[in-house]
Structure formats: C-alpha cells, structure tokens
Amino acid sequence: MDVNKFHSLPQQGKGVNIFSQFGQIPVPVKTLQTVFARRPTIAVVGLSPKRHRPSHQVARYLLDAGYTLIPVNPGQDRILDLPCYPNLLSIRESVDVVDIFRRADQVLPIVQDGVSIGAKVIWMQQGIVNEEAAELARQAGLAVVMDRCIKIEHGRFMAEH
C-alpha cells in the first residue's frame, strides 16, 4: 500500500459530530472518506484474543471488509490467525492507521510510537479521548479521530457512499 496517499489528510472543513460523554468531537468528513476509500493497513493496538471483546469484534469486521490488519498486543503471538506484535515499533511493514483500544491515560506513548513509524492516522476508539496525544499527532501532520468506533464509522461511510 502506498502510504504517500495519506500525506494530505484534511483536518479542516465540515465535520461530523457525535455526542458522547465528552461532548461533541468533530471529525472532518473528508478524513473519514480518505481513510475508508483507500483500504489502509491498520495496526490495532490492544487487540484482544477474546471473541466477546469489542477490539476483537471490530478487528474481525475490518478483516471481513478487506482491510489489512496488524494486531498489537504484547501478551499474544497470534490473534485472528495473524502474527501479533508487542508494540508499534516492532512492526516491519508500513502502517497507515493506528487504531487504539487502550485507556486514555495509556494513549500518549502509543501515539508517539505511531508518529515514529510514520503512521498517517491516529484513531482512538469510542470512549477514548486524549487531547495531549491528539495535539502531538496533529503537530506531526497526522489526522486524528477520537471517541469514534472505526467499525461504526466504516458502516456509516459504506451506507452513504
């Protein structure tokens, strides 16, 4: 996958708002379109091997939708029949999107690693907001999505396009 296609992810413009415990967190529609239309390689940080966990269900959905996934979980060797990495820095291939299933207070070092590996998008799952990490990512030129489920947003995008 050509990671250069993510260099100009839009950060401005009309956004989609979702109300949550954190209020409204807008995401530019163009960012969602760019992510979903281009079939990125997605590293899922905090992917659980347990089928009932949201991270596992979301990852299975993304695999079934044709995305390339890279599981990241230091306690596992394989998840979903894919090799699992202990952290982002251990991944040898290009990563476009870092999808984070960790508590908000654990996000900053993950985002720092995402910047280091050249990811283009940081996606913090529903219920996860870390403004400090988001600002660090934005200053490094990455698009940021917070407090959104990538599975839900993908389904919405596919229904509308």
Sine and cosine of phi, psi and omega as CSV:
sin_phi,cos_phi,sin_psi,cos_psi,sin_omega,cos_omega
0.00,0.00,0.68,-0.74,0.00,-1.00
-0.99,0.13,0.95,-0.31,-0.04,-1.00
-0.96,0.27,-0.25,0.97,0.01,-1.00
-0.90,0.44,-0.39,0.92,-0.02,-1.00
-0.91,0.42,-0.25,0.97,0.00,-1.00
-0.99,-0.11,-0.01,1.00,-0.08,-1.00
-0.88,0.48,-0.49,0.87,-0.08,-1.00
-0.91,-0.41,0.66,0.75,0.04,-1.00
-0.87,0.49,0.78,-0.63,-0.02,-1.00
-0.93,0.36,0.65,-0.76,0.05,-1.00
-0.91,-0.43,-0.16,0.99,-0.07,-1.00
-0.93,-0.38,0.09,-1.00,0.13,-0.99
0.98,-0.21,-0.10,-0.99,-0.05,-1.00
-0.88,0.47,0.74,-0.68,-0.03,-1.00
-0.90,-0.44,0.22,-0.98,0.09,-1.00
-0.97,-0.26,0.76,-0.65,0.01,-1.00
-0.94,-0.33,0.67,-0.75,0.12,-0.99
-0.83,-0.56,0.74,-0.67,0.04,-1.00
-0.99,0.11,0.69,-0.72,0.02,-1.00
-0.52,-0.85,-0.12,-0.99,0.05,-1.00
-0.88,0.47,-0.30,0.96,-0.03,-1.00
-0.99,-0.14,0.05,1.00,-0.05,-1.00
1.00,-0.04,-0.53,-0.85,0.02,-1.00
-0.99,-0.11,0.78,-0.62,0.09,-1.00
-0.83,-0.55,0.98,-0.20,-0.07,-1.00
-0.96,0.27,0.57,-0.82,0.12,-0.99
-0.77,-0.64,0.83,-0.56,0.03,-1.00
-0.84,0.55,0.74,-0.67,0.02,-1.00
-0.82,0.57,-0.63,0.78,-0.01,-1.00
-0.88,0.48,-0.55,0.83,0.04,-1.00
-0.90,0.44,-0.72,0.69,0.02,-1.00
-0.89,0.46,-0.68,0.73,0.01,-1.00
-0.88,0.47,-0.69,0.72,-0.03,-1.00
-0.90,0.44,-0.69,0.72,-0.01,-1.00
-0.90,0.44,-0.78,0.63,-0.14,-0.99
-0.98,0.21,-0.47,0.88,-0.03,-1.00
-0.97,0.23,-0.30,0.95,-0.15,-0.99
-0.96,-0.27,0.06,1.00,0.05,-1.00
0.77,0.64,0.90,0.43,-0.05,-1.00
-0.96,0.29,0.27,-0.96,0.20,-0.98
-1.00,0.08,0.80,-0.60,-0.11,-0.99
-0.89,-0.45,0.86,-0.51,0.15,-0.99
-1.00,0.00,0.84,-0.55,-0.02,-1.00
-0.98,-0.22,0.97,-0.23,-0.05,-1.00
-1.00,0.06,0.83,-0.55,-0.05,-1.00
1.00,-0.03,0.34,0.94,0.02,-1.00
-0.91,0.41,0.80,-0.60,-0.02,-1.00
-1.00,-0.07,0.58,-0.81,0.11,-0.99
-0.98,0.22,-0.16,0.99,-0.05,-1.00
-0.99,0.13,0.85,-0.52,-0.11,-0.99
-0.87,0.49,-0.46,0.89,-0.05,-1.00
-0.99,0.15,-0.16,0.99,-0.03,-1.00
-0.98,0.18,0.60,-0.80,0.00,-1.00
-0.83,0.56,-0.63,0.78,-0.02,-1.00
-0.88,0.48,-0.64,0.77,0.00,-1.00
-0.93,0.38,-0.69,0.72,-0.01,-1.00
-0.90,0.43,-0.66,0.75,0.03,-1.00
-0.91,0.41,-0.70,0.71,0.00,-1.00
-0.89,0.46,-0.67,0.74,0.04,-1.00
-0.87,0.49,-0.69,0.72,0.03,-1.00
-0.86,0.52,-0.74,0.67,-0.02,-1.00
-0.90,0.43,-0.63,0.78,0.08,-1.00
-0.88,0.48,-0.73,0.68,0.00,-1.00
-0.89,0.45,-0.45,0.89,0.02,-1.00
-0.99,0.12,-0.05,1.00,0.09,-1.00
0.99,-0.15,0.15,0.99,0.02,-1.00
-0.99,0.14,0.46,-0.89,0.12,-0.99
-1.00,0.04,0.83,-0.56,-0.03,-1.00
-0.90,-0.43,0.54,-0.84,0.10,-0.99
-0.79,-0.61,0.95,-0.31,0.03,-1.00
-0.94,0.34,0.65,-0.76,0.07,-1.00
-0.79,-0.61,0.93,-0.36,0.02,-1.00
-0.32,-0.95,0.91,-0.40,-0.09,-1.00
-0.91,0.42,-0.27,0.96,-0.03,-1.00
-1.00,-0.10,0.09,1.00,-0.08,-1.00
-0.76,-0.65,0.51,-0.86,0.11,-0.99
-1.00,-0.08,-0.58,0.81,-0.01,-1.00
-0.58,-0.81,0.62,-0.78,0.15,-0.99
-0.64,-0.77,0.70,-0.71,-0.02,-1.00
0.84,0.54,0.58,0.81,-0.01,-1.00
0.89,0.45,0.36,0.93,0.02,-1.00
-0.89,-0.46,0.55,-0.83,0.08,-1.00
-0.89,0.45,0.65,-0.76,-0.05,-1.00
-0.94,-0.33,0.66,-0.75,-0.03,-1.00
-0.96,-0.29,0.52,-0.86,-0.01,-1.00
-0.96,0.29,-0.41,0.91,-0.01,-1.00
-0.29,-0.96,0.17,-0.99,-0.03,-1.00
-0.89,0.45,-0.58,0.81,-0.05,-1.00
-0.92,0.39,-0.29,0.96,0.01,-1.00
-0.99,0.10,-0.21,0.98,-0.05,-1.00
-0.97,0.24,0.75,-0.66,-0.05,-1.00
-1.00,-0.04,-0.37,0.93,-0.03,-1.00
-0.99,-0.13,0.19,-0.98,-0.01,-1.00
-0.94,0.34,0.64,-0.77,0.06,-1.00
-0.87,-0.50,0.79,-0.62,0.03,-1.00
-1.00,-0.04,-0.71,0.70,-0.08,-1.00
-0.83,-0.55,0.74,-0.67,0.13,-0.99
-0.97,-0.26,0.94,-0.34,0.00,-1.00
-0.99,-0.14,0.88,-0.47,-0.19,-0.98
-0.96,-0.29,0.85,-0.52,0.11,-0.99
-0.91,-0.42,0.86,0.52,0.04,-1.00
-0.73,-0.69,0.33,-0.94,0.03,-1.00
-0.87,0.49,0.47,-0.88,-0.04,-1.00
-0.83,0.56,-0.58,0.81,-0.02,-1.00
-0.96,0.27,-0.09,1.00,0.04,-1.00
-0.96,-0.29,0.04,1.00,-0.14,-0.99
-0.98,0.22,-0.62,0.79,-0.12,-0.99
-0.80,0.60,-0.78,0.63,0.01,-1.00
-0.91,0.42,-0.48,0.88,0.06,-1.00
-0.92,0.39,-0.69,0.72,0.03,-1.00
-0.90,0.43,-0.66,0.75,0.06,-1.00
-0.84,0.54,-0.68,0.73,0.05,-1.00
-0.92,0.39,-0.62,0.79,0.04,-1.00
-0.87,0.49,-0.66,0.75,0.08,-1.00
-0.89,0.45,-0.70,0.71,-0.04,-1.00
-0.88,0.48,-0.58,0.81,-0.04,-1.00
-1.00,0.04,-0.03,1.00,0.05,-1.00
1.00,0.09,0.39,0.92,0.08,-1.00
-0.88,0.48,0.36,-0.93,-0.03,-1.00
-0.94,-0.34,-0.34,0.94,-0.04,-1.00
-0.67,-0.74,0.71,-0.71,0.18,-0.98
-0.95,-0.32,0.83,-0.56,-0.02,-1.00
-0.86,-0.50,0.93,-0.36,0.07,-1.00
-0.99,-0.10,0.85,-0.53,-0.11,-0.99
-0.89,0.45,0.15,-0.99,-0.03,-1.00
-0.80,0.61,0.75,-0.66,-0.01,-1.00
1.00,0.01,-0.03,1.00,-0.03,-1.00
-0.92,-0.39,0.88,-0.47,0.05,-1.00
-0.69,-0.72,0.81,-0.59,0.09,-1.00
-0.60,-0.80,0.99,-0.13,-0.08,-1.00
-0.90,0.44,-0.60,0.80,0.01,-1.00
-0.89,0.46,-0.71,0.70,0.02,-1.00
-0.91,0.41,-0.64,0.77,0.01,-1.00
-0.89,0.46,-0.69,0.73,0.00,-1.00
-0.90,0.43,-0.66,0.75,0.05,-1.00
-0.86,0.52,-0.70,0.71,0.00,-1.00
-0.90,0.43,-0.71,0.70,0.00,-1.00
-0.88,0.48,-0.67,0.74,0.01,-1.00
-0.90,0.44,-0.43,0.90,0.05,-1.00
-1.00,0.04,0.02,1.00,0.06,-1.00
1.00,-0.04,0.19,0.98,0.01,-1.00
-1.00,0.00,0.52,-0.86,0.17,-0.99
-0.98,0.19,0.53,-0.85,-0.05,-1.00
-0.76,-0.64,0.73,-0.68,0.13,-0.99
-0.82,-0.57,0.78,-0.63,0.02,-1.00
-0.81,-0.59,0.50,-0.87,0.11,-0.99
0.84,0.54,0.63,0.77,0.03,-1.00
-0.70,-0.71,0.63,-0.78,0.10,-0.99
-1.00,0.02,0.84,-0.54,-0.04,-1.00
-0.89,0.45,-0.53,0.85,0.04,-1.00
-0.92,0.40,-0.73,0.68,0.01,-1.00
-0.89,0.45,-0.71,0.70,-0.02,-1.00
-0.92,0.40,-0.58,0.81,0.06,-1.00
-0.90,0.44,-0.72,0.69,0.02,-1.00
-0.86,0.51,-0.67,0.75,0.03,-1.00
-0.90,0.44,-0.71,0.70,0.00,-1.00
-0.87,0.49,-0.72,0.70,-0.04,-1.00
-0.91,0.41,-0.57,0.82,0.02,-1.00
-0.93,0.36,-0.51,0.86,-0.06,-1.00
-1.00,-0.04,-0.24,0.97,-0.09,-1.00
-0.81,-0.58,0.00,0.00,0.00,0.00
